[in-house]
Amino acid sequence: MTMQSGPVYDFIVCGSGASGGVVASQLAENPDVQVLLIEAGGDERVTQVNDSRVWMQNIGSERDWQFSSEPCAALNGRTPPLPMGKVLGGGSSVNGLIWARGHRNDFESWAKAADDPDWSYESVLNVYKRIENWDGPSDHARRGIDGPFYLTHPKNPNPVALALRDAAAELGISAAEDLNGEAMEGSGACGIPNVPVKGDSERVSVATAYIRPRMAQPNLTVILNTCVEQVILQGNKATGVRIRQNGQATEVTARHEIILSLGAINTPKVLMLSGIGDAELLSTLNIDLVQHLPGVGRNFQDHILVAGCCWEYPKPQAPRNNSAEFTFFAKSDPTLLTPDLQPVLEECAFGSEITRPQFQLPVDPSLAWTLAPGLVRPHSRGQVFLTGNRFKDPVRVEANFLSDERDVKALLKGIALCREIGNSAPLRPFVKRELMPGQLTDADMLNFLRNSAGTYFHQTCTAKMGTDKLSVVDGRLRVYGIEGLRIADGSIMPEITTGNTMAPCVMIGQRAADILKRDNGLN
Ligand SMILES: Cc1cc2nc3c(=O)[nH]c(=O)nc-3n(C[C@H](O)[C@H](O)[C@H](O)COP(=O)(O)OP(=O)(O)OC[C@H]3O[C@@H](n4cnc5c(N)ncnc54)[C@H](O)[C@@H]3O)c2cc1C
């Protein structure tokens, strides 16, 4: 194929996040390919992004889309916030920096859903190895050391993290030197997570590892503070996108393909605004139907994180590194094939809007620590809806957290397990008293769970890859029924992975770039 230069781009990548930034950078590797990368957020070179220790300060800032869920009945009607990155690098620029690749079984099930062995564990392991520059215990079979994405263990972790590892190991959750090694093929493990941090605190993101190194190339155009509002379709062929910059709407044209990488809320939003979605839902908003795909916006999944359990330190201990230096994977029920719980250390008293005042949690992070129960194989499903037919009309997200009783049961087990670990002997040097929840009746513990559960920041699965009637893309990430349009971001996951979702999204971006290159004869 001959690529053309000039005002028409060969590929337009919409969204510069964990997936989209990788797609654009990898396509631009070939100097003959003209790539346009469009990002609604701004420059990521600010302290709150660069300094991995203060990542929480991005939440609620201009670098966060500030979505929130509709009232969740099973959370006592609460409306949990659903932060998502809005800046060059997307979530990879604002997130908590835990790198977790997902369990072997996740990818085996994706390969089955897509009917495509290229998504199997063996296959994605090779993709991960090309991405990673792993500076940790060597594992040639599983870890890459030559890729662009630097990963290591946090330096000099908080002693409470090491005590938690000892305590979890005493309960039979084996301590792994590398949580992304063999640990991700078994029944569970605990340890110090991998983090993309250089030196003491410098965040490595998709922006710094993939986009910035190519920004001076004439064949990669990156535009910031510009919103993609709609895909332009001629018949069933995607030919360009409508964008808004400084209030002005314009159109840009793609000679070959358009890739939507807007994240699991805005990707289905832009699809629906473009006439791709459930025919009935679109007709109620007077959107002309181009392609009936009833799965668009459905199958919303997020891990569910419980704010708590908290303990007070006997003497203040300042947070270190990314304030989340310990995690573990365990099964809430031994008959499960894959671990479903992933609690995480938060180096502060982490409570919800209800429990913070109720339990009088201290604000100073050095006074307390939290082992927050997390559910990483949720059964609850949500949906993203439009509220109007213009981009500026907000989306309605029904997260439906804990709507499936199995999730309630698993998280009650998770709370019990975290309390057992936190109150065990290895933690005694770090405990003055348990702040929350303490010993409660079953009914009160259930109420504590409903008042404390919310997002793990891992919104995914709303334009799923697969072959059933709710699938939106096939194994090659092509939108069904539309020519020249692919999706590459967390929305394509058929099921959310077992672990934090940045790493799988980077892998999806790399897979998408490989597929695009192959299908467009660019190799
Ligand atoms: C506060 C927080 C903490 C997190 N902690 C962790 C963690 O510790 N470990 C981990 O693995 N994961 C974590 N995550 C999740 C992880 O960052 C995401 O799963 C991942 O970034 C999703 O990748 P994505 O490519 O699907 O979307 P994103 O990375 O969200 O990228 C989407 C991009 O598209 C842009 N965009 C959206 N709409 C438009 C539009 N209309 N026009 C133009 N651009 C648009 C966005 O601004 C964004 O830059 C966290 C996320 C948050 C928000």
The ligand as an ORCA input file, in Angstrom:
! r2SCAN-3c Opt
* xyz 0 1
  C      -7.409      7.489     39.326
  C      -7.084      6.239     38.560
  C      -6.257      5.272     39.136
  C      -5.959      4.108     38.427
  N      -5.037      3.235     38.944
  C      -4.600      2.212     38.183
  C      -3.491      1.407     38.584
  O      -2.878      1.609     39.629
  N      -3.111      0.401     37.756
  C      -3.740      0.143     36.583
  O      -3.374     -0.810     35.899
  N      -4.779      0.882     36.178
  C      -5.196      1.937     36.913
  N      -6.188      2.730     36.457
  C      -6.891      2.350     35.231
  C      -6.105      2.520     33.936
  O      -5.415      3.745     33.935
  C      -7.101      2.412     32.782
  O      -7.696      1.130     32.818
  C      -6.475      2.606     31.420
  O      -5.803      3.839     31.333
  C      -7.567      2.546     30.353
  O      -6.982      2.668     29.103
  P      -7.852      3.093     27.849
  O      -6.915      3.195     26.705
  O      -9.028      2.204     27.732
  O      -8.443      4.539     28.192
  P      -7.738      5.810     28.778
  O      -6.371      5.538     29.256
  O      -8.714      6.403     29.729
  O      -7.585      6.753     27.505
  C      -8.654      7.356     26.830
  C      -8.150      8.692     26.302
  O      -9.093      9.209     25.375
  C      -9.300     10.586     25.640
  N     -10.644     10.919     25.191
  C     -11.818     10.481     25.692
  N     -12.851     10.999     24.997
  C     -12.307     11.766     24.038
  C     -12.854     12.506     22.960
  N     -14.167     12.553     22.759
  N     -12.007     13.148     22.121
  C     -10.660     13.073     22.292
  N     -10.083     12.371     23.288
  C     -10.901     11.720     24.143
  C      -9.146     10.678     27.145
  O      -8.937     12.016     27.534
  C      -7.996      9.738     27.402
  O      -6.754     10.391     27.266
  C      -6.530      3.894     37.141
  C      -7.343      4.861     36.568
  C      -7.626      6.027     37.250
  C      -8.505      7.053     36.620
*
